[in-house]
């Protein structure tokens, strides 16, 4: 009888704990999938992409300027203007 009571109470406790943990997990997932959360993540992603593109363009401009200086000095184009 005591054994049966132990297992019944153990099962009820385990069921209650599982229900509580599942409910909390589900609420977190719903909050993550809310329109506000998705919009916030999208804004962050767009901002990161914007910074990467700007940095890439800056590097491309610097490389182009360096190459132009190199070619002008190699072919004497700066001297022809002056």
N, C-alpha and C positions, 0 to 999 in steps of 0.2 A: 504494500500500500504506500509506504514512504517512497519507494523507488518510483512508482507511478506518479506520485505527486511531484517528485523532483523533476521528472522528465516533462511533465505537463507545464510546470512553471518555467523550466529551462526553455522549452519551445515557445511559450508565450513571450518570454523576455527576448529571445532571439528574433522572433517575428516583429516585436515592437521596435527593437534596435534597427533591424533591417528596414522597416518602414520609415523610420526617422531619417536614417542615412540616405535612403533613396529620395525622400522628399526634399532634403537639403540639396542633394546633387541636382535634382530636376529643377529646382528654383534657380540655382546658379546657371544652368544651361539656358534656361528661359531668359535670364537677364543678359547673358552673353549674346543671345540671338535677337535681342530687342532692336528696333530700328535705330534708336539713339546710339547703342553700342556699335552697330555696324557702320553708321555714319561717322562716328568718332574714329574707328579704325581706318575707314576709307580716307578721311582727311589726313590722318597720319601717314598713310601710304603715299598719298599724292604729294605731301610735303617732302617726304624722303626722295621720291622720284624727281621732284623739282630741283632739290639740292644736288642730286647726282647729275642731272642734265646740265645744270649751271656749271658745276665743277668740270664736267667733260668739255663744255664749250670753252671755258677759260683755258684749259690745257691745250685744246686744239688751236686757239688763237695764239698762245705763247709759242707753240711748235711752228705754226705758220710764220710768225714774225721772225723766229730764229732762222728758219729755212730761207726766208726772203733776204735777211741780212747776209747769210752765207752765200747765196746765189749772186747777190749784188756785188759782194766783194770778189767773188770768183771771176765774174765776167766784167768787172770794172764799170758797172752801171752808175755807181755813185760818183765816180770821177767824171763821167761824161756829162752829168747834169751840172756839176760845179764849175 
